[in-house]
Amino acid sequence: MNSKKTKKPGNRIVLFFILLFPTLYLQAQVPNIDSMLQHYPFIRPELSVIHNDSIAMRSFYKKMADLKKGQRARVNIVHLGDSHIQADLFSGTVRQLAQLDYGNAGRGFIFPYRIAKSNEPPSYKTTSNVKWESKRNVFPDQALPIGIGGFTIETKDSNATLSLTVKDQGTLQYGFTKFTLFHEKGAGNYGYAVCDELSCKVGTIDARNTDSCRFTSVQYFNKPMHQLMIRCTAGDSGSCSRIYGLLLENDKPGILYNMIGVNGAEFRHFNLSEHFQEQLTYLQPDLMIISMGTNEGFSAGFDRDAFTRNIDSLVSGIRARNPKVEILLTTPGDSYRKSKKGRVKNPNMTLARNAVIDYAESHNCAWWDLYEIMGGYGSMGKWFVAKLAAKDRVHFSGAGYTMQGGMLYKAMKAGCDRYNK
């Protein structure tokens, strides 16, 4: 596909409103979802179930049961998606609920979106003293390889710093004792000094050391850290700093819920991401939740066969490198699209929804049907009138994402409870 067509979804599907309801996300606990749903009779929470989970989620449910019993230290979940996920309101609600029930093993994977000139979740903040070149996988023709985060940032400025501040969310404490940097290593790459608020003698990251992991360096701390800065150190002439993401963990048992979201992303964009599959293995996912399909169905033309092939390429690649992972696909929700008559209902969302379910049924994946839970075809109009969706009638408000996350977690928890019985 030519570069002009490749750029369209990324230009059209952009999240403008992530701070509309920040208090919902950063409060002590997420609101009572059942109470919220009572005000919206067009939503169908009774349909919020994990389908095919007796086969496709059985191993995950056992791991969750073992974690609850204290027989397992960690369960790793990765939630992959597009702009609905990058804002981390939907996935963030699932994270909070899961960690409140099963334990908090850390904030998980994050990307410095702000430094890449994109929207960043309100639960952390990244800054730098210099401008970085950036790329997201929606634009494959641009320079820079793409790794685990779907974004890459790079600078050749030897004075560059990257600062991180992580916020607690009520009773969930996100101080980290283990920091993993996903970055380019080998000759021609800067190393880093690791700094806290007092000095830059906390630790060092040697980018030339490729003996352990090709793309990762780890720094441990003897106390929980909420603030951190890494500063480039001297390298060879022409060196650069290329960063793919950050992983924040603590030493407590529980859930590590990692979010990877890219505005405008489609399944094919992650298939084209050069280092995505290799770097993903570092997270050792027990469950992979994949929430995409909105962008594929947004344009007037929708190729179901190509869409299915791209789903299969991504899922097959993940399974090949992570043989113990289980896959949960979520269908795209209903949405509208632009036309000469204004915003109109989008029948392609029905086609994309059906394709996701057909693939899941035939390839031993679980699925969660957001499309029907919303109310089916045309329901986005009701969500918009109820102020649960944005003006574009593609994205949702903070309250809309919170309810989605609450319903998905409730469905997952119900599956875990059925397994225990």
N, C-alpha and C positions, 0 to 999 in steps of 0.2 A: 504494500500500500504506500502511496506517495506521502511525503512529509506533510503536505497541506492537509490531507484527510486525517492524518495521524493527530494533528494538533486540535482538530475541532472539538472532540469530547472534552479535552482538558480546558479549552477556552469556555465551553458552555457550562460545564458542571463545576462550579466553584462555590465553596462554602463561604457565605458572607455574614453569617449570623451566629457564630459560635458563642458569642458573649451575651446573647439575648437573655439567657437564664443561668448565669454563672453560679448563683447561690444554690441551685438544685444540685450542682455537681460537687460543690465544695463543702456542703453542710455535713453535720456529724454523721448522719446516715441518710440513705436515699428515702424518699417519701413512701408512704404506704401505697403500693401500686394498685391493690384491689380497690382502695378508697378512691383513687384517681379515676379508675376505669368506670366507676358508677356514674360519672357525669357524661359519659360518651357512649350511648347505647348503640351507635353504628359500629363500634369496635367489637370484635368477636373473640374475646379471650378464651372461650371454651375450645377454640381451634388451636390454641397455643400448646402444641405437643411436639415432642421429638419423634418423627416417624422413622421406622426401621431401626429403632435403637436397640431392640432386643438382640440384633445381630451386629449392627455397625458400631454400637457404643458399649458393648458389654465389658470389654477390657477397661475402658475409661471408668465406667461405673464401679468396677472392682477396685481400681486404684483410688477412687474417691472414698470408697468404704474403708479401705485400709488406712488412708490418711486420717479419717475420722477416728479410727480405733487406735491411732498412734503406732500403727505397724508400717507406716511409710512416711518419709520426711517431706516429700515434695510431689506435687502434680503440676506439670507445665502445660499451659494452654496458650495457643497463639491465635489471635483474631486478625485475619487478613482482609483488607477491603479497600474501598475507594474513599470519597470524601465523607460518606456517612460514618466512616470509621476514623478518618484522620482527626476529626474534632474530638474524638474519644468521649463523647457523651453517651452514645449507645453502648460501646464496649466498656466504658468507664463504669457505667451502672452495673453491668455484669461483674466486673472486677470487684467492686465494693461489696456487693451482696455475697459473692463467692468467698471473699476473704473474711468477711464478718462471720460466715458459717464455718469455714474450714481452716482458717488461719492465714496470716499475711506473710508471704515469703519475700515481699519486696515489690517495688513499683514495676519492675520488668523492663522490657525493651522500650527505648524511646529514641526519637530522632530530633536533632536541633532544627526543627522546621523554621523557627524564626530567623535563624542565620541563613537559611535557604530561601528567605523572603516569602514564606508561606505561613498559613495559620497554624498556631501551636495550641495544644490543649492547655486549659487554665491551671492545671495541677502542677506544672513545672515551667521554668523559664530559662531560656538560653540566650546568651549575649556574647558579643565578640568586639574587640577593639579595631578590627579590620573588616573589609568586605571580602566575602568568599564567592568564588564561582560556584554555581549550583546546577544540578540537573535532576529532574524526576523522570521516571521511566516512561511517562506518557510521550516523551519526545526522544525516541531511540536514535534519531539521526544526529543529535547533539553529541559533542565529545564527552568524555568521562564514562567509565563503566558504572553499572548500578549493582548494588549489593542488597543486603537483607532488608533495608528500610525502604526500598523503592525510590530513594533520594540519595544523592551524593553531594558533598561539599568539598571544595579544594581551595587552598591558597598557597602561594609561593612566598608569602611574606614571613620572614624568619622571626618577626616580632609578634606573630599572631597568638592570641589567647582565645580560649573557649571557656566561658563560665556557665555553671549550672546551679540552679536553685530548685530544690524539690520541696513541695508543700505537703504537709500532713493533711489528711481528710478526716476530720473529727477524731474518732478513736483509732483510725488506721494510721499508724506511724510509718512514714516512708524514708526514714533515715537508712542509709545503706552502708554495709560493711564490706561489700565486694563490688568493685567497679570494673566492668569489662568494656574496653574500647575496641570497636570494629573499625579497622583502618588498614590502609595500604602499608605493607612492610617490605623491607629489603633496601638495597642501595638506592639512593636518590630520594629518600623520604626522611623527613624530620623526626627526631625523637621528641619526647615531651617531659617536662617537669610537672609533677603533680603537686598542686598547691591547695592549702586550706586558707582560712581567713588570716592566718598569722605568718605563714612562710611558704616557700616553694621547696621545702626540704622533706615534704611528706613522702615522696616517692618519685621514681623515674620510670618512663616507658621507653624501651630501646626498640626503635622501629627496625633496626637491622637484625634483630633476633628473630629468625624465622624457624627456629628449631622445634618449637612446640606447636603452635597453631599459625596457619598461614595468614590469617586476617585478624587475629585477636590478641590483645595484651590485657593482663589482669593486674589490678592493684587492690590489696586488702587493707583494711583499717581496723584499728583496735577499739574504735568507738563509732556509733552511727553518725554518718555525715549527711547533712542537708544541703551543704554548699561545697562546691568544688570548682577548681579552675585548672585547666591544663595549658601549659605554655610551650610553644615550640622551642626546641633547643637546636644548637648548631648542627648542620648537616653538610653534605657535599654541595658544591656549586650547582645551582639549578634545582635544588631539592624542593619538595613540596609537602604539604600536609593534606592527605585525602582521607576523609572520614565517612564511614557508612552507617554509624549508629552507636548507641551507648546501651549498656545493660546494667541495671541497678538491682542488687539483691541484698538481703540480710541473712543472718544465720539462724533464722527461725523456721520451724516447719509450717507448711501451708501451701497456698496456691500462688504460683507465679503466673500472672496473666499478662501476656505480652501483646501489645497492639501495634500493627503495621498497617498504616493507611496512607493512600496517595490520592489526592484530588484528581478526578478524571480517569482513574485507572480502570482498565479492563483486564480480563484473564490473560489476554495475549501479551499485555505489557510486562507482567511478571515472568511470562515465558521468555521474553526477550531480555530480561535483566541478567546480565552476564554472570554475576556471582551470587545471585539470590539463593539458589538451591544449596550451594555449598555452604554458605554462611548460615542458612537456616538450621542446618544440622546441629550447630553449636547450642541452640535452644533446647534440643532434645524434646520436641513436642509430644505430649501424650494425646492431646486433642488439637486438631486444627479446625478452626471455624472460618469458613470462607464466605464473605458477604459481598458479592459483586453481581453485575448484570444490568445495573441501571444505565451505565454509559453505553453498553452495547445496544440497548433498546431505545436510546434517546433519539438517534437519527431516524430519518424516514425509512431507510432500508435496513431490514434485519435479516441476516443470514443464519438461520437456525443451525445448519450443518457446520458452518465455520465456528459458530458459538460453541457447539458441543465439542468440536475438536479441540478448541482452546481450553475448555474445562478439563478435558481428558489429559491434555498435555501437562497442565499444571498439577492435577491430582496425581497422575502417574509418576511425575518427577518427584513430588513430595514423598510418595510411598516408597519409591525406589531407594531414596537416601535415608528414609526414616521408617523402617519396616514395622515398627510397633505403634505407629501413629494411627489414630482413628480420625475420620473426616466427617464434619458436620457442615453441610451446605445450607445457607439461608437464601430463600428466594428474594429477588428484588421486590420492593413494595410497589404499589400503584403510583403512577406519576402522570403529570401532564407534559406537553411539549409545545413549543412555539409554532404558530402557523400564521397565515395572512389574516385569519380571523381572531388572532389573539392566542391565548393558551387554551389548548383543547386536550381531551382525554387521549391517552397514548395506548393503543391496542397492542403495541409491541411488548409492553410489560407482561401481558398475558402469555404471549409466545415465549418470552424469556423465562417466565415462571415455570411454564410447562416443560421447557427444555431442561431446566435445572432438576426438576423432580424426576423426569424420565431418566436422566443420567444417573441420579442418585439411586434410583430403584435398580438399575441394571449394573451398577458398579459397586455395590455394597457400601454405599455411603448413607449416613443419616441425613435428614433434612427437616427444616423448620420453615413453615409457609407464612412468611410475613404478608405476602400479597393477600391471601384470604383472611388472615387475622385483621388486617386493616379494614376489610369489608368488600374486597374484590374490585372489579373494574369500576372506575369512576369514584372510588371512595376517597381519593386524595382531595377532591373538592370539599368533602365534609370535614376532613382533617384541617384544611385551610380555614374554612369558616369558623371552626372551633379553636383557631389559633394554635393548632398543633403542628402546623407546617409553615414553611417560608413562602414568600410571595412567588417564588419560581415554581411552586407546587411540585418540586422534586425533592428538596431537602425538608427537614423538619425543624421545629423549634426545640428548645431544650427540654420542655415538658414532653414533646412527642418522642424524642430519643430516649428519655428516661423511662417512659412507659414501655417502649420496645425492649430496652435492656432488662427491665423488670420482668416482662413476660417471658423473654428467652431464658433468663435465669430460673424462673419458676418452673418452666418446662424441663430444664436440665435437672433441677433438684427433684422434681417428681420422678424422673427416670432413675435417679440415684436411689430414691426411697423405694421404688418398685423393685429394684435389684436387691436391696437389703431384705425385703420381705420374701 
